[in-house]
C-alpha cells in the first residue's frame, strides 16, 4: 500500500511538472494530462493508452489523422521531457528506453492529396461556377485557382515582374508559397491576357487601386458566388483541391501532383510520394479542352475591397 501511494504521489508530481511547461504544445498537453489523471496511469503506459484512445469516437466524431498527429506530438514532447529533464528522469531511464517507448506509438499516415469527394468540385461543376458567376473579378480568380492549383495567397501576390516571356502558348509565372518556397506555374498566353485586360495591374497581376486584393475578401466573395451558382459554399482551398482531384482522375502521378502543389520539398508529401513533375501543358488545367467552348469570362466588372492580403 505504501509503495502504491508513493507511486501515485510520484505520478501526480510528474504530471504537475509537465503541465506547468509553457510551450506551443500546452493546449494539447492539457488533454493528455487529463487523460493520464482519469486513468490513474503512469506516463509510459498512459502514453500508449492515450494513442489508442485518440482513435476512438468522441462525441459522435473521430479525430482526423492530422489532429491525432498533433495531439501525439504534444504527448511525445512531454514524454521526452520526463525522460530527460524531469525530477523523475533517472527513475524512468532505469526502467525504460525512451526511443523504445516512442516507437510503440506510430503517427498516422496522411494522404496529402486524398480529399473527400464532397470537398471538391467535378469538372462540370467547376465549369458551371466559372460560366455563371456574375462577379467577373471572382469569375477570373476562380478560373485561375482551378486551372493552376495555387493557394489564394499565392495568386494574389503574383507580381507582373514574376511573369516570364511566353514559351509557345504557355507563360511561366513564379509563385512564392509557404515558407518562402518558390515554384513555377504555367498558364496559357490567351488566358493571361484576359486576366491582365480585366485587372490592368501596374505592379500586381490581380490588382485593385494599386494594391493586391485582400485574401479574406476574395474568399468570402468566392463562397457567395458558389452559394448562388451551386447552392453550397466553396472555399478557395477547395478549388485548389479540385485541381488536384481532376489531375489525379486524369491519371497523373500523385507524386507529380504533390510537387506541382508546392509540396515537393523535404516535407510530408515528398516523403510519401517521392519525386515527380508535371509537364507545363499538363499542369495548366485547360477547362476549354474538357468539352464545349471556352467558359464565358466576360460580363460586368465589379469593384472589390482592396488591402494587403495576409499569407495563408
Beta strands, then each sheet from edge to edge (+ up, - down):
strand 1: 57-58
strand 2: 61-62
strand 3: 163-167
strand 4: 170-176
strand 5: 182-188
strand 6: 207-208
strand 7: 211-212
sheet 1: 1+ 2-
sheet 2: 3+ 4- 5+
sheet 3: 6+ 7-
end
